[in-house]
Amino acid sequence: MTEQDFQTKLSELIQQITHLPAPERAQLEKLADDARDRHSRMNKTVSELQESLDYLRLSVKYLVFDLEATRRENQYLRKLLDKKNGIAE
């Protein structure tokens, strides 16, 4: 269900609630408002989680890049040491 669908259905529900007797209406209006608030908080939480995941993905990419660079440097230095040890022997 998209955000637009949710808002449309909730608006329809609130319209139907307005036609109920006052005691029932107050309780159902409160429930509808609570549903709207929870939905809003859930959307905010999902958005924050998405941002955190994006940051985590970027961090992992940097770490992989750094690891690969360190491995290349390590291989290069080993070759230099092998050459030096080969000449000294």
Helices and strands as residue ranges (DSSP letters): H 3-17, H 22-88
